[in-house]
């Protein structure tokens, strides 16, 4: 059972290894002089105005929170979907109620304008 | 052979797996290389040009010339960047894009890691890709990179929900999280009509379009948006660090195409299964069919890029939240009813 997961571990290591080798080659082979102008952050030829870790729109934050809620619902749905054959009509209707509650929440978000972007 | 037999049995197993993993990795990397060439050729012909044709016969060695050029370029790490995160971010992009292939059912009876939670593993790894983008944008300490990373993260996250719901439906239809079993659940006498694309048609469309959005490809490429924020999250990356992001993006395209083929077009199954029988050349399942279906979706990626203008960001968010999520939820109900009433030929 658990040895089925061994190829995954090896694949993760090989994947990271491939990237690592490429990075190493790039740092070894890449050539060119470095000066202050080249190393400064790109800003259309100007000196950087202020720190670039600036304030950002709160809507990005809102999207992240909504994502967590929905992703959790999906995580709940997976075991149910696998076992659907054995659950029959009762199982389906139970999840239908759960999904309906989700839909009510979704309509509330929609009406509140949480999904608007402009 | 004497040396081989002197190795303890556990190590033999590890070495065999390592060889298989390396083989898959090399094939995927070569596919990435030639996908970049195919993209330039296909878009070239769509725009009435002939594309690259100088390096090697008909330009066939172009990808290698590109790799060598990028390897020889200077790697610039901006002075204000967080050095560690800046270098680690490309690795975080490429590793999941490759490692997801571990659970891919390549041909009948062969999967590197035949695990029961294959679909969950795929979902987890495709979600990890966003960390590379966010870290790259944040570590660069550049305004364009930061904006690109924010946009990209919100977009990937929004489309992942629609993708997740589509996958829930695939699991409902097949009753398994194992990718090989999902393919086998689509086998049947009706050939290509037996595959899940037909009963799950809206979700098939939603899944593939979400895949295009997840990989930040045109027309959803506002994260790069050359005309507004230069190159987005990888504006500060040069040389090989840029090459790795490039590699990861194309590896992700191949991954999404292969997954769409597995979930909705029956992976290695033949479309003529019932027509010619499993013993004939055209009716037999095999790697060929899987590769053909994957290539079809890859061509769609290139076709989209050559055809559609870029979406505006608010339109992208509206499509993800207000169209795809309602469609998927409704279709889960429809599918539940189809399964409950055992609609033939899929759920009989």
Interface residues (C-beta under 8 A of the other chain):
Chain A: X3 X4 X5 X6 X7 X8 X10 X11 X12 X14 X15 X16 X18 X19 X20 X22 X23 X25 X26 X27 X29 X30 X31 X32 X34 X36 X38 X39 X40 X41 X42 X43 X48 X51 X52 X53 X54 X56 X57 X59 X60 X63 X64 X66 X67 X70 X71 X74 X77 X78 X81 X82 X84 X85 X89 X92 X95 X96 X99 X102 X103 X106 X110 X115 X117 X118
Chain B: X13 X14 X17 X18 X20 X21 X22 X24 X25 X29 X70 X71 X72 X73 X74 X75 X76 X77 X78 X79 X80 X81 X87 X90 X91 X94 X95 X96 X97 X98 X99 X101 X102 X103 X112 X113 X114 X115 X120 X121 X138 X140 X141 X142 X143 X144 X145 X146 X150 X153 X154 X157 X158 X160 X161 X164 X165 X167 X168 X169 X171 X172 X175 X176 X177 X230 X235 X236 X239 X240 X241 X243 X244 X247 X313 X314 X317 X318 X321 X322 X325 X326 X329 X332 X333 X336 X339 X340
